[in-house]
Amino acid sequence: MPTIPVYRAADDRYDAMPYRRTGRSGLDLPALSLGLWHNFGDVNPLETQRAVLRRAFDLGITHFDLANNYGPPYGSAEENFGRHLVQDLGPYRDELVISSKAGYDMWPGPYGDGGSRKYLLSSLDQSLRRLGLDYVDVFYSHRPDPSVPLEETMGALHTAVTSGKALYAGISNYSPSATREAARILADLGTPLLIHQPSYSMFNRHVEQVAEGERESLLDAVGDLGIGMIVFSPLAQGLLTGRYLSGEVPADSRAATSRFLSPEQIGDTYLERARALNAIAEARGQSLAQLALSWVLRDQRVTSALIGASSVAQLEDNVAALRAEPLTAEEIAAIEPHAVDGTARR
């Protein structure tokens, strides 16, 4: 196997990437961040991971988003990212924003899942060992746990920050009202809530909507509270790419291999909407994926969009979305009939 040269980050890495302020905090994030939910487990080639991470940083992507159970297997994305820090990115640690989360199942028994103080803080310690770090920049409660008092869950995030094991506290998948209550509890403890991470795409618009039992949308809540928002699955698990426009499901595609997307979703309704959106993208000189990223970033309350990448080429194609002109009011109006919530979830 050929030796990969010692990594030296590109001198122009900050020249083209736009950075956005995270709510009313002092933290800037790149408009596009790299999520390690897929493509960085032990089933993925380490050299491909390494190439993607190097290129991401050279393009100005400073934020890398993880969770305790990203893989597969669980924990392997953090372990592999730790290896890449040692090999390449470690000298640039102070230029990186590294996040992790806990909230979904991680290990057997009553202490390996949910929102308890026991689970969250034990998980954070494990994540730091896997990553080889003294701290993460952002530590999230990955999901609300109605069986645990919110005061306990937020208290664990507060402890993570005051102990120096995290610089900021975040939440993911919380409702607007739960977000407000989480922010209030943390503020009373003296630790601001920095950021919320929900799913959001042209086919999954729940953050814009006022759900039953709520008084406002999640976008309105975070905007009023001064909290940042970083959105995951902006490409609807690949439905907002050119992968399925022919109506076929490639054998190596996520629809064929992942539990988060099924071939049944590649139906006539999806194809009609995706092809119409693709025509709008082509008129702008963009791919469908690039249009989807431009669309979620049209709202300044969205601090950053998380992209995944299985190759350097895919990464570069996504980042090229940032070179396009902002969507006009007319283009947004043309997109609206085809950007229908419920076409895809997650």
Phi and psi in degrees as GROMACS dihedral restraints (atoms count N, CA, C in turn):
[ dihedral_restraints ]
;  ai    aj    ak    al  type     phi  dphi    fc
    3     4     5     6     1   -64.2    20    10
    4     5     6     7     1   147.9    20    10
    6     7     8     9     1   -78.4    20    10
    7     8     9    10     1   131.8    20    10
    9    10    11    12     1   -85.2    20    10
   10    11    12    13     1   128.7    20    10
   12    13    14    15     1   -57.8    20    10
   13    14    15    16     1   154.0    20    10
   15    16    17    18     1   -58.0    20    10
   16    17    18    19     1   134.3    20    10
   18    19    20    21     1   -79.7    20    10
   19    20    21    22     1   131.7    20    10
   21    22    23    24     1  -129.3    20    10
   22    23    24    25     1   120.7    20    10
   24    25    26    27     1   -62.0    20    10
   25    26    27    28     1   147.7    20    10
   27    28    29    30     1   -61.9    20    10
   28    29    30    31     1   136.3    20    10
   30    31    32    33     1   -65.4    20    10
   31    32    33    34     1   -26.7    20    10
   33    34    35    36     1   -97.9    20    10
   34    35    36    37     1    21.8    20    10
   36    37    38    39     1   -64.2    20    10
   37    38    39    40     1   -19.8    20    10
   39    40    41    42     1  -102.6    20    10
   40    41    42    43     1     4.6    20    10
   42    43    44    45     1   -75.5    20    10
   43    44    45    46     1   -34.3    20    10
   45    46    47    48     1  -110.5    20    10
   46    47    48    49     1   -26.2    20    10
   48    49    50    51     1   -73.3    20    10
   49    50    51    52     1   124.4    20    10
   51    52    53    54     1   -77.7    20    10
   52    53    54    55     1   142.8    20    10
   54    55    56    57     1  -117.7    20    10
   55    56    57    58     1   143.2    20    10
   57    58    59    60     1  -123.1    20    10
   58    59    60    61     1   141.7    20    10
   60    61    62    63     1   -72.6    20    10
   61    62    63    64     1   136.7    20    10
   63    64    65    66     1   -83.4    20    10
   64    65    66    67     1    95.4    20    10
   66    67    68    69     1    57.5    20    10
   67    68    69    70     1  -134.4    20    10
   69    70    71    72     1  -100.8    20    10
   70    71    72    73     1    19.7    20    10
   72    73    74    75     1   -81.8    20    10
   73    74    75    76     1  -173.2    20    10
   75    76    77    78     1  -101.1    20    10
   76    77    78    79     1     6.1    20    10
   78    79    80    81     1   -95.6    20    10
   79    80    81    82     1   127.0    20    10
   81    82    83    84     1   -96.4    20    10
   82    83    84    85     1   141.2    20    10
   84    85    86    87     1  -123.6    20    10
   85    86    87    88     1   151.3    20    10
   87    88    89    90     1   -65.7    20    10
   88    89    90    91     1   149.7    20    10
   90    91    92    93     1   -58.2    20    10
   91    92    93    94     1   -33.5    20    10
   93    94    95    96     1  -117.9    20    10
   94    95    96    97     1   129.5    20    10
   96    97    98    99     1  -115.5    20    10
   97    98    99   100     1   159.0    20    10
   99   100   101   102     1  -101.3    20    10
  100   101   102   103     1   120.9    20    10
  102   103   104   105     1   -96.1    20    10
  103   104   105   106     1   139.4    20    10
  105   106   107   108     1  -107.7    20    10
  106   107   108   109     1    25.9    20    10
  108   109   110   111     1   -59.9    20    10
  109   110   111   112     1   -46.9    20    10
  111   112   113   114     1  -114.8    20    10
  112   113   114   115     1   162.1    20    10
  114   115   116   117     1    80.7    20    10
  115   116   117   118     1    -0.1    20    10
  117   118   119   120     1  -127.0    20    10
  118   119   120   121     1    16.9    20    10
  120   121   122   123     1   -85.5    20    10
  121   122   123   124     1  -177.9    20    10
  123   124   125   126     1   -67.7    20    10
  124   125   126   127     1   -15.9    20    10
  126   127   128   129     1   -80.9    20    10
  127   128   129   130     1    -5.6    20    10
  129   130   131   132     1  -108.4    20    10
  130   131   132   133     1   138.9    20    10
  132   133   134   135     1   -59.9    20    10
  133   134   135   136     1   132.2    20    10
  135   136   137   138     1   -63.5    20    10
  136   137   138   139     1   -36.4    20    10
  138   139   140   141     1   -70.2    20    10
  139   140   141   142     1   -32.1    20    10
  141   142   143   144     1   -67.3    20    10
  142   143   144   145     1   -45.3    20    10
  144   145   146   147     1   -54.2    20    10
  145   146   147   148     1   -47.9    20    10
  147   148   149   150     1   -60.7    20    10
  148   149   150   151     1   -43.2    20    10
  150   151   152   153     1   -64.1    20    10
  151   152   153   154     1   -41.3    20    10
  153   154   155   156     1   -64.5    20    10
  154   155   156   157     1   -44.8    20    10
  156   157   158   159     1   -64.8    20    10
  157   158   159   160     1   -43.6    20    10
  159   160   161   162     1   -59.7    20    10
  160   161   162   163     1   -47.6    20    10
  162   163   164   165     1   -66.8    20    10
  163   164   165   166     1   -37.2    20    10
  165   166   167   168     1   -59.4    20    10
  166   167   168   169     1   -47.9    20    10
  168   169   170   171     1   -66.1    20    10
  169   170   171   172     1   -38.7    20    10
  171   172   173   174     1   -62.4    20    10
  172   173   174   175     1   -26.3    20    10
  174   175   176   177     1   -89.1    20    10
  175   176   177   178     1     3.3    20    10
  177   178   179   180     1    96.0    20    10
  178   179   180   181     1     5.2    20    10
  180   181   182   183     1   -78.6    20    10
  181   182   183   184     1   109.0    20    10
  183   184   185   186     1  -102.6    20    10
  184   185   186   187     1   -11.5    20    10
  186   187   188   189     1  -108.6    20    10
  187   188   189   190     1   126.3    20    10
  189   190   191   192     1  -123.2    20    10
  190   191   192   193     1   121.7    20    10
  192   193   194   195     1  -108.1    20    10
  193   194   195   196     1   125.0    20    10
  195   196   197   198     1  -128.7    20    10
  196   197   198   199     1   176.0    20    10
  198   199   200   201     1  -149.5    20    10
  199   200   201   202     1   162.6    20    10
  201   202   203   204     1   -59.1    20    10
  202   203   204   205     1   -35.9    20    10
  204   205   206   207     1  -103.5    20    10
  205   206   207   208     1    17.4    20    10
  207   208   209   210     1   -72.8    20    10
  208   209   210   211     1   140.9    20    10
  210   211   212   213     1  -173.8    20    10
  211   212   213   214     1  -126.1    20    10
  213   214   215   216     1   -83.5    20    10
  214   215   216   217     1   160.9    20    10
  216   217   218   219     1   -74.6    20    10
  217   218   219   220     1   171.4    20    10
  219   220   221   222     1   -49.8    20    10
  220   221   222   223     1   137.6    20    10
  222   223   224   225     1    87.2    20    10
  223   224   225   226     1   -16.4    20    10
  225   226   227   228     1   -72.7    20    10
  226   227   228   229     1   -29.9    20    10
  228   229   230   231     1   -64.0    20    10
  229   230   231   232     1   -40.7    20    10
  231   232   233   234     1   -66.8    20    10
  232   233   234   235     1   -42.8    20    10
  234   235   236   237     1   -60.6    20    10
  235   236   237   238     1   -44.0    20    10
  237   238   239   240     1   -68.3    20    10
  238   239   240   241     1   -40.4    20    10
  240   241   242   243     1   -63.0    20    10
  241   242   243   244     1   -37.2    20    10
  243   244   245   246     1   -58.7    20    10
  244   245   246   247     1   -40.3    20    10
  246   247   248   249     1   -62.3    20    10
  247   248   249   250     1   -41.6    20    10
  249   250   251   252     1   -70.1    20    10
  250   251   252   253     1   -30.0    20    10
  252   253   254   255     1   -62.7    20    10
  253   254   255   256     1   -44.3    20    10
  255   256   257   258     1   -63.8    20    10
  256   257   258   259     1   -43.2    20    10
  258   259   260   261     1   -73.8    20    10
  259   260   261   262     1   -40.8    20    10
  261   262   263   264     1  -132.0    20    10
  262   263   264   265     1   -54.2    20    10
  264   265   266   267     1   -92.2    20    10
  265   266   267   268     1   -11.1    20    10
  267   268   269   270     1   -52.5    20    10
  268   269   270   271     1   -44.4    20    10
  270   271   272   273     1   -61.6    20    10
  271   272   273   274     1   -15.8    20    10
  273   274   275   276     1  -105.6    20    10
  274   275   276   277     1    18.8    20    10
  276   277   278   279     1   -51.6    20    10
  277   278   279   280     1   -39.9    20    10
  279   280   281   282     1   -74.1    20    10
  280   281   282   283     1    -7.0    20    10
  282   283   284   285     1   -99.0    20    10
  283   284   285   286     1     0.8    20    10
  285   286   287   288     1  -109.7    20    10
  286   287   288   289     1   146.4    20    10
  288   289   290   291     1  -112.7    20    10
  289   290   291   292     1   113.1    20    10
  291   292   293   294     1  -115.3    20    10
  292   293   294   295     1   127.2    20    10
  294   295   296   297     1  -120.8    20    10
  295   296   297   298     1   154.1    20    10
  297   298   299   300     1  -142.8    20    10
  298   299   300   301     1   171.2    20    10
  300   301   302   303     1  -144.7    20    10
  301   302   303   304     1   159.9    20    10
  303   304   305   306     1  -147.2    20    10
  304   305   306   307     1   144.2    20    10
  306   307   308   309     1   164.8    20    10
  307   308   309   310     1   -30.8    20    10
  309   310   311   312     1   -96.6    20    10
  310   311   312   313     1   174.9    20    10
  312   313   314   315     1   -62.1    20    10
  313   314   315   316     1   139.3    20    10
  315   316   317   318     1  -134.7    20    10
  316   317   318   319     1   -45.6    20    10
  318   319   320   321     1  -140.8    20    10
  319   320   321   322     1   163.6    20    10
  321   322   323   324     1   -67.0    20    10
  322   323   324   325     1   160.4    20    10
  324   325   326   327     1    93.0    20    10
  325   326   327   328     1   178.7    20    10
  327   328   329   330     1   -74.6    20    10
  328   329   330   331     1    -9.8    20    10
  330   331   332   333     1  -108.2    20    10
  331   332   333   334     1    10.9    20    10
  333   334   335   336     1  -112.0    20    10
  334   335   336   337     1    23.4    20    10
  336   337   338   339     1  -163.3    20    10
  337   338   339   340     1   155.5    20    10
  339   340   341   342     1    97.5    20    10
  340   341   342   343     1  -152.1    20    10
  342   343   344   345     1  -122.8    20    10
  343   344   345   346     1    18.3    20    10
  345   346   347   348     1   -73.4    20    10
  346   347   348   349     1   156.1    20    10
  348   349   350   351     1   -59.1    20    10
  349   350   351   352     1   -42.1    20    10
  351   352   353   354     1   -55.5    20    10
  352   353   354   355     1   -50.3    20    10
  354   355   356   357     1   -68.4    20    10
  355   356   357   358     1   -49.5    20    10
  357   358   359   360     1   -61.3    20    10
  358   359   360   361     1   -46.5    20    10
  360   361   362   363     1   -75.2    20    10
  361   362   363   364     1   -33.9    20    10
  363   364   365   366     1   -64.6    20    10
  364   365   366   367     1   -41.9    20    10
  366   367   368   369     1   -63.2    20    10
  367   368   369   370     1   -41.5    20    10
  369   370   371   372     1   -60.8    20    10
  370   371   372   373     1   -43.7    20    10
  372   373   374   375     1   -60.2    20    10
  373   374   375   376     1   -42.1    20    10
  375   376   377   378     1   -64.3    20    10
  376   377   378   379     1   -42.1    20    10
  378   379   380   381     1   -61.1    20    10
  379   380   381   382     1   -42.8    20    10
  381   382   383   384     1   -63.3    20    10
  382   383   384   385     1   -38.4    20    10
  384   385   386   387     1   -65.2    20    10
  385   386   387   388     1   -43.1    20    10
  387   388   389   390     1   -64.0    20    10
  388   389   390   391     1   -39.0    20    10
  390   391   392   393     1   -78.9    20    10
  391   392   393   394     1   -20.8    20    10
  393   394   395   396     1    72.3    20    10
  394   395   396   397     1    32.4    20    10
  396   397   398   399     1  -118.6    20    10
  397   398   399   400     1   157.1    20    10
  399   400   401   402     1   -84.4    20    10
  400   401   402   403     1   -25.2    20    10
  402   403   404   405     1  -155.5    20    10
  403   404   405   406     1   155.7    20    10
  405   406   407   408     1  -105.0    20    10
  406   407   408   409     1   158.0    20    10
  408   409   410   411     1   -76.4    20    10
  409   410   411   412     1   -39.6    20    10
  411   412   413   414     1  -131.8    20    10
  412   413   414   415     1   131.2    20    10
  414   415   416   417     1  -119.8    20    10
  415   416   417   418     1   127.6    20    10
  417   418   419   420     1  -108.8    20    10
  418   419   420   421     1   145.8    20    10
  420   421   422   423     1   -81.6    20    10
  421   422   423   424     1   113.5    20    10
  423   424   425   426     1   -71.2    20    10
  424   425   426   427     1   -23.2    20    10
  426   427   428   429     1  -162.0    20    10
  427   428   429   430     1   154.2    20    10
  429   430   431   432     1   -70.3    20    10
  430   431   432   433     1   146.7    20    10
  432   433   434   435     1  -123.8    20    10
  433   434   435   436     1   100.3    20    10
  435   436   437   438     1   -65.2    20    10
  436   437   438   439     1   -12.8    20    10
  438   439   440   441     1   -84.8    20    10
  439   440   441   442     1    -6.3    20    10
  441   442   443   444     1  -120.1    20    10
  442   443   444   445     1   134.7    20    10
  444   445   446   447     1   -56.0    20    10
  445   446   447   448     1   135.6    20    10
  447   448   449   450     1   -60.4    20    10
  448   449   450   451     1   -30.6    20    10
  450   451   452   453     1   -60.4    20    10
  451   452   453   454     1   -36.1    20    10
  453   454   455   456     1   -70.0    20    10
  454   455   456   457     1   -45.1    20    10
  456   457   458   459     1   -62.9    20    10
  457   458   459   460     1   -46.7    20    10
  459   460   461   462     1   -69.4    20    10
  460   461   462   463     1   -31.9    20    10
  462   463   464   465     1   -62.5    20    10
  463   464   465   466     1   -36.1    20    10
  465   466   467   468     1   -65.8    20    10
  466   467   468   469     1   -40.7    20    10
  468   469   470   471     1   -63.2    20    10
  469   470   471   472     1   -40.5    20    10
  471   472   473   474     1   -60.0    20    10
  472   473   474   475     1   -44.1    20    10
  474   475   476   477     1   -64.2    20    10
  475   476   477   478     1   -39.8    20    10
  477   478   479   480     1   -57.1    20    10
  478   479   480   481     1   -40.1    20    10
  480   481   482   483     1   -75.2    20    10
  481   482   483   484     1   -47.9    20    10
  483   484   485   486     1   -69.0    20    10
  484   485   486   487     1   -23.0    20    10
  486   487   488   489     1   -79.6    20    10
  487   488   489   490     1    -9.1    20    10
  489   490   491   492     1    84.2    20    10
  490   491   492   493     1     5.6    20    10
  492   493   494   495     1   -85.7    20    10
  493   494   495   496     1   -10.8    20    10
  495   496   497   498     1  -146.5    20    10
  496   497   498   499     1   147.8    20    10
  498   499   500   501     1   -90.2    20    10
  499   500   501   502     1   -30.6    20    10
  501   502   503   504     1  -138.7    20    10
  502   503   504   505     1   158.7    20    10
  504   505   506   507     1  -111.0    20    10
  505   506   507   508     1   139.3    20    10
  507   508   509   510     1  -137.9    20    10
  508   509   510   511     1   165.1    20    10
  510   511   512   513     1  -132.9    20    10
  511   512   513   514     1   158.6    20    10
  513   514   515   516     1  -140.3    20    10
  514   515   516   517     1   139.5    20    10
  516   517   518   519     1    67.9    20    10
  517   518   519   520     1    25.0    20    10
  519   520   521   522     1   -91.7    20    10
  520   521   522   523     1   148.6    20    10
  522   523   524   525     1   -72.6    20    10
  523   524   525   526     1   166.2    20    10
  525   526   527   528     1   -57.0    20    10
  526   527   528   529     1   -46.0    20    10
  528   529   530   531     1   -67.4    20    10
  529   530   531   532     1   -39.7    20    10
  531   532   533   534     1   -66.6    20    10
  532   533   534   535     1   -33.8    20    10
  534   535   536   537     1   -63.6    20    10
  535   536   537   538     1   -44.1    20    10
  537   538   539   540     1   -62.1    20    10
  538   539   540   541     1   -42.4    20    10
  540   541   542   543     1   -69.0    20    10
  541   542   543   544     1   -39.3    20    10
  543   544   545   546     1   -62.1    20    10
  544   545   546   547     1   -43.2    20    10
  546   547   548   549     1   -63.5    20    10
  547   548   549   550     1   -39.0    20    10
  549   550   551   552     1   -64.9    20    10
  550   551   552   553     1   -46.1    20    10
  552   553   554   555     1   -62.0    20    10
  553   554   555   556     1   -46.3    20    10
  555   556   557   558     1   -63.7    20    10
  556   557   558   559     1   -41.0    20    10
  558   559   560   561     1   -61.5    20    10
  559   560   561   562     1   -41.1    20    10
  561   562   563   564     1   -62.5    20    10
  562   563   564   565     1   -32.2    20    10
  564   565   566   567     1   -79.4    20    10
  565   566   567   568     1   -17.3    20    10
  567   568   569   570     1    98.9    20    10
  568   569   570   571     1    11.1    20    10
  570   571   572   573     1  -119.0    20    10
  571   572   573   574     1   109.2    20    10
  573   574   575   576     1   -64.0    20    10
  574   575   576   577     1   147.7    20    10
  576   577   578   579     1   -81.5    20    10
  577   578   579   580     1   119.1    20    10
  579   580   581   582     1   -82.2    20    10
  580   581   582   583     1   -44.7    20    10
  582   583   584   585     1  -157.1    20    10
  583   584   585   586     1   152.7    20    10
  585   586   587   588     1  -122.0    20    10
  586   587   588   589     1   137.8    20    10
  588   589   590   591     1  -119.6    20    10
  589   590   591   592     1    98.4    20    10
  591   592   593   594     1  -108.3    20    10
  592   593   594   595     1   170.4    20    10
  594   595   596   597     1   -81.3    20    10
  595   596   597   598     1   148.7    20    10
  597   598   599   600     1  -165.4    20    10
  598   599   600   601     1   129.6    20    10
  600   601   602   603     1  -161.1    20    10
  601   602   603   604     1   176.3    20    10
  603   604   605   606     1   -62.5    20    10
  604   605   606   607     1   -21.2    20    10
  606   607   608   609     1  -104.4    20    10
  607   608   609   610     1     2.2    20    10
  609   610   611   612     1  -145.5    20    10
  610   611   612   613     1    90.0    20    10
  612   613   614   615     1  -109.2    20    10
  613   614   615   616     1    27.8    20    10
  615   616   617   618     1   -61.7    20    10
  616   617   618   619     1   -27.6    20    10
  618   619   620   621     1   -68.5    20    10
  619   620   621   622     1   -17.8    20    10
  621   622   623   624     1   -88.0    20    10
  622   623   624   625     1   -14.3    20    10
  624   625   626   627     1  -101.4    20    10
  625   626   627   628     1   154.8    20    10
  627   628   629   630     1   -97.2    20    10
  628   629   630   631     1   105.6    20    10
  630   631   632   633     1   -74.8    20    10
  631   632   633   634     1   161.9    20    10
  633   634   635   636     1   -58.2    20    10
  634   635   636   637     1   132.3    20    10
  636   637   638   639     1    87.5    20    10
  637   638   639   640     1    -5.8    20    10
  639   640   641   642     1  -107.1    20    10
  640   641   642   643     1   158.3    20    10
  642   643   644   645     1  -103.8    20    10
  643   644   645   646     1    -8.7    20    10
  645   646   647   648     1  -157.7    20    10
  646   647   648   649     1   167.7    20    10
  648   649   650   651     1   -82.6    20    10
  649   650   651   652     1   163.9    20    10
  651   652   653   654     1   -65.9    20    10
  652   653   654   655     1   -38.1    20    10
  654   655   656   657     1   -59.4    20    10
  655   656   657   658     1   -42.9    20    10
  657   658   659   660     1   -66.8    20    10
  658   659   660   661     1   -37.7    20    10
  660   661   662   663     1   -65.4    20    10
  661   662   663   664     1   -48.8    20    10
  663   664   665   666     1   -67.4    20    10
  664   665   666   667     1   -35.3    20    10
  666   667   668   669     1   -63.2    20    10
  667   668   669   670     1   -42.8    20    10
  669   670   671   672     1   -69.0    20    10
  670   671   672   673     1   -38.3    20    10
  672   673   674   675     1   -78.2    20    10
  673   674   675   676     1   -14.4    20    10
  675   676   677   678     1    76.6    20    10
  676   677   678   679     1    30.0    20    10
  678   679   680   681     1   -98.9    20    10
  679   680   681   682     1   144.4    20    10
  681   682   683   684     1   -75.9    20    10
  682   683   684   685     1   164.6    20    10
  684   685   686   687     1  -135.5    20    10
  685   686   687   688     1   126.5    20    10
  687   688   689   690     1  -120.0    20    10
  688   689   690   691     1   124.4    20    10
  690   691   692   693     1  -104.0    20    10
  691   692   693   694     1   139.7    20    10
  693   694   695   696     1  -106.7    20    10
  694   695   696   697     1   161.9    20    10
  696   697   698   699     1    55.0    20    10
  697   698   699   700     1    45.8    20    10
  699   700   701   702     1   -67.2    20    10
  700   701   702   703     1   -16.4    20    10
  702   703   704   705     1  -101.9    20    10
  703   704   705   706     1    15.1    20    10
  705   706   707   708     1    52.3    20    10
  706   707   708   709     1    49.4    20    10
  708   709   710   711     1    57.5    20    10
  709   710   711   712     1    29.4    20    10
  711   712   713   714     1   100.1    20    10
  712   713   714   715     1    -9.5    20    10
  714   715   716   717     1   -66.8    20    10
  715   716   717   718     1   -25.6    20    10
  717   718   719   720     1   -98.8    20    10
  718   719   720   721     1    46.0    20    10
  720   721   722   723     1  -132.3    20    10
  721   722   723   724     1   178.9    20    10
  723   724   725   726     1   -83.3    20    10
  724   725   726   727     1     5.3    20    10
  726   727   728   729     1   -63.3    20    10
  727   728   729   730     1   -33.3    20    10
  729   730   731   732     1  -116.7    20    10
  730   731   732   733     1     9.4    20    10
  732   733   734   735     1   -63.4    20    10
  733   734   735   736     1   -23.6    20    10
  735   736   737   738     1   -75.5    20    10
  736   737   738   739     1   -13.8    20    10
  738   739   740   741     1    92.4    20    10
  739   740   741   742     1    -8.1    20    10
  741   742   743   744     1   -90.8    20    10
  742   743   744   745     1   154.5    20    10
  744   745   746   747     1  -113.2    20    10
  745   746   747   748     1   102.7    20    10
  747   748   749   750     1   -59.0    20    10
  748   749   750   751     1   146.5    20    10
  750   751   752   753     1   -63.3    20    10
  751   752   753   754     1   -27.7    20    10
  753   754   755   756     1   -98.8    20    10
  754   755   756   757     1    11.2    20    10
  756   757   758   759     1   -83.6    20    10
  757   758   759   760     1   165.1    20    10
  759   760   761   762     1   -65.2    20    10
  760   761   762   763     1   -34.0    20    10
  762   763   764   765     1   -62.8    20    10
  763   764   765   766     1   -27.4    20    10
  765   766   767   768     1   -90.8    20    10
  766   767   768   769     1   -19.7    20    10
  768   769   770   771     1  -123.8    20    10
  769   770   771   772     1   -11.6    20    10
  771   772   773   774     1  -112.5    20    10
  772   773   774   775     1   147.0    20    10
  774   775   776   777     1   -76.7    20    10
  775   776   777   778     1    -8.3    20    10
  777   778   779   780     1   -90.5    20    10
  778   779   780   781     1    -6.0    20    10
  780   781   782   783     1  -149.7    20    10
  781   782   783   784     1   139.7    20    10
  783   784   785   786     1  -125.4    20    10
  784   785   786   787     1   153.7    20    10
  786   787   788   789     1   -58.7    20    10
  787   788   789   790     1   -26.5    20    10
  789   790   791   792     1   -62.1    20    10
  790   791   792   793     1   -22.6    20    10
  792   793   794   795     1   -76.4    20    10
  793   794   795   796     1   -12.2    20    10
  795   796   797   798     1   -90.7    20    10
  796   797   798   799     1    66.5    20    10
  798   799   800   801     1  -108.2    20    10
  799   800   801   802     1  -173.4    20    10
  801   802   803   804     1   -63.1    20    10
  802   803   804   805     1   -40.7    20    10
  804   805   806   807     1   -64.0    20    10
  805   806   807   808     1   -46.5    20    10
  807   808   809   810     1   -58.4    20    10
  808   809   810   811     1   -48.1    20    10
  810   811   812   813     1   -62.1    20    10
  811   812   813   814     1   -40.5    20    10
  813   814   815   816     1   -60.6    20    10
  814   815   816   817     1   -46.4    20    10
  816   817   818   819     1   -70.3    20    10
  817   818   819   820     1   -45.1    20    10
  819   820   821   822     1   -65.2    20    10
  820   821   822   823     1   -39.5    20    10
  822   823   824   825     1   -68.5    20    10
  823   824   825   826     1   -35.6    20    10
  825   826   827   828     1   -66.5    20    10
  826   827   828   829     1   -41.1    20    10
  828   829   830   831     1   -66.4    20    10
  829   830   831   832     1   -37.2    20    10
  831   832   833   834     1   -63.6    20    10
  832   833   834   835     1   -36.5    20    10
  834   835   836   837     1   -64.2    20    10
  835   836   837   838     1   -39.8    20    10
  837   838   839   840     1   -64.5    20    10
  838   839   840   841     1   -42.0    20    10
  840   841   842   843     1   -60.5    20    10
  841   842   843   844     1   -45.9    20    10
  843   844   845   846     1   -62.1    20    10
  844   845   846   847     1   -36.6    20    10
  846   847   848   849     1   -65.1    20    10
  847   848   849   850     1   -25.0    20    10
  849   850   851   852     1   -91.6    20    10
  850   851   852   853     1    -1.5    20    10
  852   853   854   855     1    75.7    20    10
  853   854   855   856     1    27.4    20    10
  855   856   857   858     1  -120.5    20    10
  856   857   858   859     1   161.4    20    10
  858   859   860   861     1   -81.9    20    10
  859   860   861   862     1   167.2    20    10
  861   862   863   864     1   -60.5    20    10
  862   863   864   865     1   -41.5    20    10
  864   865   866   867     1   -62.3    20    10
  865   866   867   868     1   -41.3    20    10
  867   868   869   870     1   -65.2    20    10
  868   869   870   871     1   -39.8    20    10
  870   871   872   873     1   -61.6    20    10
  871   872   873   874     1   -43.1    20    10
  873   874   875   876     1   -60.5    20    10
  874   875   876   877     1   -37.9    20    10
  876   877   878   879     1   -71.9    20    10
  877   878   879   880     1   -42.3    20    10
  879   880   881   882     1   -58.2    20    10
  880   881   882   883     1   -37.3    20    10
  882   883   884   885     1   -68.3    20    10
  883   884   885   886     1   -46.5    20    10
  885   886   887   888     1   -68.4    20    10
  886   887   888   889     1   -26.7    20    10
  888   889   890   891     1   -86.8    20    10
  889   890   891   892     1     1.1    20    10
  891   892   893   894     1   -66.8    20    10
  892   893   894   895     1   -24.3    20    10
  894   895   896   897     1   -97.0    20    10
  895   896   897   898     1   121.9    20    10
  897   898   899   900     1   -67.6    20    10
  898   899   900   901     1   -12.2    20    10
  900   901   902   903     1   -72.9    20    10
  901   902   903   904     1   -16.4    20    10
  903   904   905   906     1   -86.4    20    10
  904   905   906   907     1   109.3    20    10
  906   907   908   909     1   -71.6    20    10
  907   908   909   910     1   -43.4    20    10
  909   910   911   912     1  -155.7    20    10
  910   911   912   913     1   155.8    20    10
  912   913   914   915     1  -116.6    20    10
  913   914   915   916     1   133.3    20    10
  915   916   917   918     1   -86.2    20    10
  916   917   918   919     1   124.2    20    10
  918   919   920   921     1  -111.9    20    10
  919   920   921   922     1   150.4    20    10
  921   922   923   924     1  -107.7    20    10
  922   923   924   925     1   157.6    20    10
  924   925   926   927     1  -150.7    20    10
  925   926   927   928     1   127.4    20    10
  927   928   929   930     1   -97.7    20    10
  928   929   930   931     1    -3.5    20    10
  930   931   932   933     1  -155.1    20    10
  931   932   933   934     1   161.7    20    10
  933   934   935   936     1   -64.4    20    10
  934   935   936   937     1   -38.6    20    10
  936   937   938   939     1   -61.8    20    10
  937   938   939   940     1   -42.9    20    10
  939   940   941   942     1   -64.6    20    10
  940   941   942   943     1   -41.9    20    10
  942   943   944   945     1   -58.8    20    10
  943   944   945   946     1   -48.5    20    10
  945   946   947   948     1   -63.7    20    10
  946   947   948   949     1   -38.5    20    10
  948   949   950   951     1   -62.4    20    10
  949   950   951   952     1   -41.5    20    10
  951   952   953   954     1   -66.9    20    10
  952   953   954   955     1   -44.3    20    10
  954   955   956   957     1   -64.8    20    10
  955   956   957   958     1   -28.4    20    10
  957   958   959   960     1   -62.6    20    10
  958   959   960   961     1   -17.4    20    10
  960   961   962   963     1   -58.6    20    10
  961   962   963   964     1   -28.7    20    10
  963   964   965   966     1   -75.2    20    10
  964   965   966   967     1   -11.6    20    10
  966   967   968   969     1   -84.6    20    10
  967   968   969   970     1   -11.9    20    10
  969   970   971   972     1   -76.7    20    10
  970   971   972   973     1   156.1    20    10
  972   973   974   975     1   -66.2    20    10
  973   974   975   976     1   150.4    20    10
  975   976   977   978     1   -58.4    20    10
  976   977   978   979     1   150.2    20    10
  978   979   980   981     1   -61.9    20    10
  979   980   981   982     1   136.4    20    10
  981   982   983   984     1   -82.3    20    10
  982   983   984   985     1   165.8    20    10
  984   985   986   987     1   -60.0    20    10
  985   986   987   988     1   -37.1    20    10
  987   988   989   990     1   -67.4    20    10
  988   989   990   991     1   -39.7    20    10
  990   991   992   993     1   -67.4    20    10
  991   992   993   994     1   -40.6    20    10
  993   994   995   996     1   -61.6    20    10
  994   995   996   997     1   -40.9    20    10
  996   997   998   999     1   -65.2    20    10
  997   998   999  1000     1   -37.1    20    10
  999  1000  1001  1002     1   -69.4    20    10
 1000  1001  1002  1003     1   -31.4    20    10
 1002  1003  1004  1005     1   -71.9    20    10
 1003  1004  1005  1006     1   -34.6    20    10
 1005  1006  1007  1008     1   -51.8    20    10
 1006  1007  1008  1009     1   -45.7    20    10
 1008  1009  1010  1011     1   -64.7    20    10
 1009  1010  1011  1012     1   -18.5    20    10
 1011  1012  1013  1014     1  -105.5    20    10
 1012  1013  1014  1015     1   -14.6    20    10
 1014  1015  1016  1017     1   -92.3    20    10
 1015  1016  1017  1018     1    77.9    20    10
 1017  1018  1019  1020     1  -104.9    20    10
 1018  1019  1020  1021     1   122.1    20    10
 1020  1021  1022  1023     1   -59.9    20    10
 1021  1022  1023  1024     1   138.6    20    10
 1023  1024  1025  1026     1    99.8    20    10
 1024  1025  1026  1027     1    -9.3    20    10
 1026  1027  1028  1029     1   -64.0    20    10
 1027  1028  1029  1030     1   -30.7    20    10
 1029  1030  1031  1032     1  -151.8    20    10
 1030  1031  1032  1033     1   154.5    20    10
 1032  1033  1034  1035     1  -128.1    20    10
 1033  1034  1035  1036     1   149.4    20    10
